[in-house]
Amino acid sequence: MSYCWAEIDLNAILFNLKKIREIVGDNVKIMAIVKADAYGHGLEEVAKQISSKENVYFGVSSLQEGIRLREEGIDEPVVNLLPPLPQDIREMVHWGITPIITNDGIAKLIDDECKRQGKILPVHIKIDTGMGRLGIRPESAVDFVLKIREYGNLFLEGIYTHFASADTDKEFTEYQLKVFLTTLKKLEEKGIKFPLRHSANSSAILNFSSSHLDMVRPGIALYGVNPSPYNSVKLKPAMSVKAKVIQVKELPAGHSISYGRTHILSRNTRVAVIGIGYAQGLLRALSNKGSVLINGKRAPILGIICMDQCVIDVTDSGEVRVGDEAVIMGKQDAEEITAWELANLSGTIPYELLTAFGHQLPRRYKFSEQ
Ligand SMILES: *Cc1c(COP(=O)(O)O)cnc(C)c1O
């Protein structure tokens, strides 16, 4: 029995996938982004669930994740969104993991290896239209692609770009899309057409239908969190985080709580200790700020969050006993603590919280009623 855990609702992920399908229509392909262990939700479990319902591509962030999917029997196309390391190319070709291409030298190595193994590998070319991270600059794109086209064992399946601020900056997103479409047009003038042109992450899926093109790449929306807190599309959060009460006691007014004595009790207080701390993803930045749900009501976090424990005020929470369940993120009765609430309080974004919780907590899977 663990003191804390993440509960993953696989039906919520299917619900969100269906929502995304409704938004993009039937003619747009979906690359389900399952990188970073499916944003902490569990790569194999999530991918198997999705694969049983929808025909998708999968996007991962390492060769190792791609191989894990193959070993799980997933035979859909899997794209590694980070460029391959030279030492990984042999395995990558062996397992049929689709690379992104951002460098001619690596493309040549991949082509050589494909020839050695007698295979044709699909590849996706990445264009940097403004993110300033991976990808070929638009002005070099035509020459670059013409060169890559010479490699006989690479199939130019996809070309894509990534938005820097689809959640916050409409103008820049439209600019990036325009640069991308202009680049595609120049390529077409040279007779080069890619079957899969893609650009939309979750924000762009929800806010910029003109960016959907041939394929969309939802990540955070699949897991039920809106990429920006202002969006009204109703998604179902798939991850909840829970912890057990491990002690309850009364402390007098004036007593201090936890390391550094940052909280001094202003009244006689019933405190509970719960078995979750920053080593399990409950960010220390939530010290003295956050609250948890217990008996369907909010109980404030008192003092500094420790490595594996924290203290909460349960004076107004009714009867609380050792073994009771506290909700750190998610719903309890009518109350809910969302990933956005925790992110805003701790100065981060839901992505970081989901991965922090998901990578550090044991996971329990469930299927909610639809
Ligand atoms: C992570 C990632 C996505 C998904 O982004 P969300 O904002 O989670 O939807 C899409 N495309 C690329 C290239 C990514 O790295």
The ligand as an SDF file (V2000), in Angstrom:
LIG
                    3D

 15 15  0  0  0  0  0  0  0  0999 V2000
    4.9670   18.1100  -27.1490 C   0  0  0  0  0  0  0  0  0  0  0  0
    4.6890   18.3910  -28.5600 C   0  0  0  0  0  0  0  0  0  0  0  0
    3.3630   18.5200  -29.0140 C   0  0  0  0  0  0  0  0  0  0  0  0
    2.1580   18.4900  -28.1080 C   0  0  0  0  0  0  0  0  0  0  0  0
    2.0160   19.7520  -27.4610 O   0  0  0  0  0  0  0  0  0  0  0  0
    0.7400   20.0400  -26.5340 P   0  0  0  0  0  0  0  0  0  0  0  0
    0.8400   21.4810  -26.2360 O   0  0  0  0  0  0  0  0  0  0  0  0
    0.8910   19.1940  -25.3310 O   0  0  0  0  0  0  0  0  0  0  0  0
   -0.4570   19.6690  -27.3300 O   0  0  0  0  0  0  0  0  0  0  0  0
    3.1660   18.6770  -30.3830 C   0  0  0  0  0  0  0  0  0  0  0  0
    4.2210   18.7400  -31.2310 N   0  0  0  0  0  0  0  0  0  0  0  0
    5.5010   18.6430  -30.8190 C   0  0  0  0  0  0  0  0  0  0  0  0
    6.5930   18.7270  -31.8190 C   0  0  0  0  0  0  0  0  0  0  0  0
    5.7760   18.4830  -29.4660 C   0  0  0  0  0  0  0  0  0  0  0  0
    7.0500   18.3960  -29.0660 O   0  0  0  0  0  0  0  0  0  0  0  0
  1  2  1  0
  2  3  1  0
  2 14  2  0
  3  4  1  0
  3 10  2  0
  4  5  1  0
  5  6  1  0
  6  7  2  0
  6  8  1  0
  6  9  1  0
 10 11  1  0
 11 12  2  0
 12 13  1  0
 12 14  1  0
 14 15  1  0
M  END
$$$$
